Amino acid sequence: MTDTSALQAIVERPGVAALFAALGSGEARLVGGAVRDGLLGVEVADVDVATVLSPYEVMRRCGAAGIRTIPTGIAHGTVTAVSKGETIEVTTLRTDLATDGRHATVGFTEDWREDAARRDFTINALNFDPATNEVQDYFGGLADLEARAVRFIGEPLQRIAEDHLRILRFFRFTARFGRGVDEAGLAACAERANDLMALSRERIADEWLKLLALPDPVPTVTLMLEHGLLAPVLPEIASEAPSRLAALVETERAADVAPEPLRRFSALLPAEPLVAEKVAARLKLSNKVRKRMALAAAPYAGEPPRALAYAIGVAETQDRLLLGGDAAAAAALRGWTPPRLPLGGGQLIARGITPGPEVAKTLKRIEQRWVAEGFPDEARLEQLVADEMAATRH
């Protein structure tokens, strides 16, 4: 019999328990990742609930129980409930009426199996009924979870045709949970790789960065490259790129620095800032992210790490150091905050420098010496100021 103690603990959390009580016994179940992760003993942060109730009835019952709701995706049956500090998505059981690979037109149903059949992989189609304390498994998800097998529900090609993003999700879930790879799923993904071009770049970026954030994405990225999965949307990633990613993963571990998907993405691209920025722009990443990836792509030239961090930022410097293989220098920056120069142009004017361009030039020279000397204390800064003032007078 399946051990459901972890799932019981989830539904007994005050906010979750209050929501189930509001919806009514037998009317709602825990679904998706919360069930999968709970059974695996993985910490569950996001809780999703499915229900036979309409979204409007969900809102009515929650309102009567004092639970605030937000109609985040009400046209598709989803309401967000905010219950005792928990944010929980509640979705009415659905069935697909039409799909085009990017979007689905859905109808509502009261059939739990029909709703589960919409999900991508067997391990994601499990649900837990608090009223009976049972896990409902319609497609062999429990066995696949035990075997750590990531397997499409039904015919893989059909599931990919319904939603092309499932190609990337197949590899992300394989990297996270799989022991090996499901060959039927791999073959279908390789056959339909060009379908990725029909997706929005934002959706591609979101899944891709989630994959790269996993503890060790190297084997999966290597597999994707070997089967041509990345060529349609990320042709800049060359076949030898996984070796650079593998080296970075090891350096991150040696430095005891948390995985950073943007840094890892940079490791897979040519070490050219313009290329990194171009790829980031194509994926519709933010200007801040584009700048970070471009800075990471520039080779480390041996500058003092703290001086470089003062100039371009701590995270950006750690990226460059880790990509260059310098774990010790990157680790030394952990928790360090660049100081601010405790000096301004007004103070220089008060000391006798004539207002104008010379003020900024003098301040810049003082700052450069202050940084080069490792951000010395105020006594030494005072000496630097005196030196520059004297030089300016001459």
Backbone hydrogen bonds, N-H to C=O, Kabsch-Sander energy under -0.5 kcal/mol:
donor,donor_aa,acceptor,acceptor_aa,energy
4,T,2,T,-0.7
8,Q,4,T,-2.5
9,A,5,S,-2.0
10,I,6,A,-1.4
11,V,7,L,-2.2
12,E,8,Q,-1.2
13,R,10,I,-1.5
17,A,13,R,-3.3
18,A,14,P,-2.2
19,L,15,G,-1.6
20,F,16,V,-2.5
21,A,17,A,-2.2
22,A,18,A,-1.9
23,L,19,L,-2.3
24,G,20,F,-1.9
27,E,24,G,-1.9
29,R,50,A,-2.5
30,L,128,F,-2.6
31,V,48,D,-2.2
32,G,126,L,-1.0
34,A,31,V,-0.9
35,V,32,G,-0.7
36,R,32,G,-2.1
37,D,33,G,-3.2
38,G,34,A,-1.9
39,L,35,V,-2.3
40,L,36,R,-1.4
41,G,37,D,-0.7
41,G,38,G,-0.9
42,V,37,D,-2.8
45,A,43,E,-0.6
47,V,87,T,-0.6
48,D,31,V,-0.6
48,D,46,D,-0.5
49,V,89,E,-2.9
50,A,29,R,-2.5
51,T,91,T,-1.9
52,V,27,E,-1.9
53,L,27,E,-0.5
58,V,54,S,-2.4
59,M,55,P,-2.1
60,R,56,Y,-2.0
61,R,57,E,-2.8
62,C,58,V,-2.5
63,G,59,M,-2.5
64,A,60,R,-2.1
65,A,61,R,-1.2
66,G,63,G,-1.3
67,I,62,C,-3.0
68,R,66,G,-0.5
68,R,82,V,-1.1
70,I,80,T,-2.5
72,T,70,I,-2.4
73,G,78,T,-1.9
74,I,71,P,-0.8
76,H,73,G,-1.6
77,G,74,I,-1.3
78,T,73,G,-2.5
79,V,90,V,-2.8
80,T,70,I,-3.0
81,A,79,V,-0.6
81,A,88,I,-3.4
82,V,68,R,-2.9
83,S,81,A,-0.7
83,S,86,E,-2.6
84,K,82,V,-0.5
86,E,83,S,-2.3
88,I,81,A,-2.9
88,I,86,E,-0.6
89,E,47,V,-1.3
90,V,79,V,-3.4
90,V,88,I,-0.5
91,T,49,V,-2.6
91,T,89,E,-0.5
92,T,77,G,-2.2
93,L,51,T,-2.4
95,T,107,G,-2.6
97,L,105,T,-3.6
98,A,105,T,-1.6
100,D,103,H,-1.7
101,G,162,E,-1.1
105,T,98,A,-3.3
106,V,104,A,-0.6
107,G,95,T,-2.8
109,T,93,L,-1.9
112,W,110,E,-0.7
115,D,111,D,-1.9
116,A,112,W,-2.4
117,A,113,R,-2.1
118,R,115,D,-1.3
119,R,116,A,-1.5
122,T,151,R,-2.4
124,N,121,F,-1.5
125,A,122,T,-1.3
127,N,136,Q,-1.6
128,F,30,L,-2.9
129,D,134,E,-2.5
132,T,129,D,-1.0
133,N,129,D,-2.0
134,E,129,D,-1.1
136,Q,127,N,-3.1
136,Q,134,E,-0.6
137,D,135,V,-0.5
144,D,140,G,-1.9
145,L,141,G,-2.5
146,E,142,L,-2.2
147,A,143,A,-2.1
148,R,144,D,-0.7
149,A,144,D,-3.0
151,R,149,A,-0.8
153,I,120,D,-2.2
154,G,152,F,-0.6
159,R,155,E,-2.2
160,I,156,P,-2.3
161,A,157,L,-2.0
162,E,158,Q,-1.6
163,D,159,R,-1.4
164,H,101,G,-2.4
166,R,163,D,-1.8
167,I,164,H,-1.9
169,R,165,L,-2.1
170,F,166,R,-2.2
171,F,167,I,-1.3
172,R,168,L,-2.4
173,F,169,R,-2.9
174,T,170,F,-1.8
175,A,171,F,-2.5
176,R,172,R,-1.9
177,F,173,F,-3.1
178,G,173,F,-0.8
178,G,174,T,-1.1
179,R,148,R,-2.2
180,G,178,G,-0.6
183,E,181,V,-0.6
186,L,182,D,-2.5
187,A,183,E,-2.6
188,A,184,A,-1.9
189,C,185,G,-2.4
190,A,186,L,-2.4
191,E,187,A,-2.2
192,R,188,A,-1.8
193,A,190,A,-1.0
195,D,192,R,-2.1
196,L,193,A,-1.8
197,M,194,N,-1.4
198,A,195,D,-1.8
199,L,196,L,-1.6
204,I,200,S,-1.8
205,A,201,R,-2.6
206,D,202,E,-2.2
207,E,203,R,-2.0
208,W,204,I,-2.6
209,L,205,A,-2.6
210,K,206,D,-1.6
211,L,207,E,-2.0
212,L,208,W,-2.1
213,A,209,L,-1.3
214,L,211,L,-1.5
221,V,217,P,-2.7
222,T,218,V,-2.6
223,L,219,P,-2.1
224,M,220,T,-2.5
225,L,221,V,-2.3
226,E,222,T,-2.5
227,H,223,L,-1.4
228,G,225,L,-1.5
229,L,224,M,-2.8
233,V,230,L,-0.8
234,L,230,L,-3.5
237,I,234,L,-1.7
238,A,236,E,-0.7
238,A,268,L,-0.6
241,A,238,A,-1.6
243,S,240,E,-1.3
244,R,240,E,-0.7
244,R,241,A,-1.0
245,L,241,A,-1.9
246,A,242,P,-2.9
247,A,243,S,-1.9
248,L,244,R,-2.1
249,V,245,L,-2.6
250,E,246,A,-1.9
251,T,247,A,-2.1
252,E,248,L,-3.0
253,R,249,V,-1.9
254,A,250,E,-2.4
255,A,251,T,-2.2
256,D,252,E,-0.6
256,D,253,R,-0.9
257,V,252,E,-2.6
264,R,260,E,-2.2
265,F,261,P,-2.5
266,S,262,L,-2.2
267,A,263,R,-1.6
268,L,264,R,-0.9
268,L,265,F,-0.9
269,L,265,F,-0.7
269,L,266,S,-0.9
272,E,270,P,-2.8
275,V,272,E,-0.6
276,A,272,E,-2.2
277,E,273,P,-2.5
278,K,274,L,-2.1
279,V,275,V,-2.6
280,A,276,A,-2.3
281,A,277,E,-2.2
282,R,278,K,-2.2
283,L,279,V,-1.7
284,K,281,A,-1.7
285,L,280,A,-2.5
290,R,286,S,-2.6
291,K,287,N,-2.3
292,R,288,K,-2.1
293,M,289,V,-2.6
294,A,290,R,-2.1
295,L,291,K,-2.5
296,A,292,R,-2.2
297,A,293,M,-1.6
298,A,294,A,-0.8
298,A,295,L,-0.6
308,L,304,P,-2.4
309,A,305,P,-2.5
310,Y,306,R,-2.1
311,A,307,A,-1.4
312,I,308,L,-2.9
313,G,309,A,-1.9
317,T,313,G,-1.9
318,Q,314,V,-2.8
319,D,315,A,-2.3
320,R,316,E,-1.9
321,L,317,T,-2.7
322,L,318,Q,-3.0
323,L,319,D,-2.6
324,G,320,R,-1.3
325,G,322,L,-1.3
326,D,321,L,-2.7
327,A,325,G,-1.2
330,A,326,D,-1.7
331,A,327,A,-2.6
332,A,328,A,-1.9
333,L,329,A,-0.7
333,L,330,A,-0.8
334,R,331,A,-1.4
336,W,333,L,-2.3
343,L,341,L,-2.1
347,Q,344,G,-0.6
348,L,344,G,-1.2
349,I,345,G,-2.2
350,A,346,G,-2.3
351,R,347,Q,-0.8
352,G,349,I,-1.8
353,I,348,L,-1.9
359,V,356,G,-1.5
360,A,356,G,-0.7
361,K,357,P,-1.9
362,T,358,E,-2.5
363,L,359,V,-2.5
364,K,360,A,-2.1
365,R,361,K,-2.1
366,I,362,T,-2.3
367,E,363,L,-2.4
368,Q,364,K,-2.4
369,R,365,R,-2.0
370,W,366,I,-2.5
371,V,367,E,-2.6
372,A,368,Q,-2.5
373,E,369,R,-1.8
374,G,371,V,-2.0
375,F,370,W,-2.5
381,L,377,D,-2.4
382,E,378,E,-2.6
383,Q,379,A,-1.4
384,L,380,R,-2.2
385,V,381,L,-2.5
386,A,382,E,-2.3
387,D,383,Q,-2.5
388,E,384,L,-2.2
389,M,385,V,-2.7
390,A,386,A,-2.4
391,A,387,D,-2.2
392,T,388,E,-2.3
393,R,389,M,-2.0
394,H,390,A,-1.5
